[in-house]
Amino acid sequence: MDKAAAGFEKMYSFNATTLDGVNNNTILMQGLPGLNYLVAEADGADPLRDPRVPGKQQSVISFTKKTTPGID
């Protein structure tokens, strides 16, 4: 995110914002209320070898091309 954070516009499926600071290369993401059902949980058959873990959720992140010229 070193080069891309400056051009951050919007994230879908999450609340997101850039953190202000010297390097400003961090995007903080937080899930939207009511969308927890999208993050399924993988239930392991054997808890000792195959524990329950959170699922995965995909999203789209928009950046402006004007402020991120080095990103394709």
matplotlib code that plots the C-alpha trace (Angstrom):
import matplotlib.pyplot as plt

x = [0.0, 3.0, 2.1, -1.6, -2.9, -2.7, -5.3, -7.7, -11.3, -13.8, -14.1, -17.2, -18.5, -16.4, -16.1, -12.6, -10.4, -6.8, -4.9, -3.4, 0.3, 3.8, 3.7, 0.0, 0.2, -2.4, -6.0, -8.2, -11.1, -14.1, -17.0, -20.4, -23.2, -25.5, -23.0, -21.5, -23.5, -21.1, -18.1, -18.7, -16.8, -14.9, -15.9, -13.2, -14.1, -11.3, -10.7, -7.2, -5.9, -8.5, -9.8, -12.6, -11.4, -13.1, -14.1, -13.1, -14.9, -13.9, -14.3, -13.5, -11.2, -11.3, -8.3, -7.9, -5.4, -4.4, -2.8, -1.4, 0.5, 2.9, 0.1, -1.3]
y = [0.0, 2.3, 3.8, 3.1, 4.5, 8.1, 7.4, 5.5, 6.4, 3.8, 0.2, -1.9, -4.4, -2.6, 0.7, 2.0, 5.0, 5.9, 6.6, 10.1, 10.2, 10.6, 7.7, 7.5, 4.1, 2.2, 1.6, 0.7, -1.7, -2.5, -4.7, -3.2, -3.8, -6.7, -8.3, -10.8, -13.6, -13.2, -14.3, -18.0, -20.1, -23.2, -25.9, -28.5, -32.1, -32.7, -29.6, -30.7, -31.0, -28.9, -26.0, -23.7, -20.6, -17.5, -17.5, -15.1, -12.1, -10.4, -6.7, -4.1, -1.2, 1.9, 4.1, 7.3, 7.0, 10.7, 10.3, 6.8, 7.1, 4.2, 1.6, -0.4]
z = [0.0, 0.0, -3.4, -3.5, -0.2, -1.4, -4.2, -2.0, -2.9, -1.6, -0.4, -1.0, 1.7, 4.4, 6.0, 5.2, 5.7, 5.4, 8.6, 8.9, 9.7, 8.4, 6.0, 5.3, 3.7, 5.9, 5.0, 8.1, 7.2, 9.4, 8.4, 7.7, 10.2, 9.2, 6.8, 9.3, 7.6, 4.6, 6.7, 7.1, 9.5, 8.4, 10.9, 11.4, 12.0, 14.5, 16.7, 17.6, 14.0, 12.1, 14.3, 13.5, 11.6, 10.3, 6.7, 3.9, 2.3, -0.9, -1.6, -4.3, -3.5, -5.7, -6.2, -8.3, -11.1, -10.8, -7.4, -8.0, -11.3, -10.6, -10.1, -12.9]

ax = plt.figure().add_subplot(projection="3d")
ax.plot(x, y, z, "-o")
ax.set_aspect("equal")
plt.show()
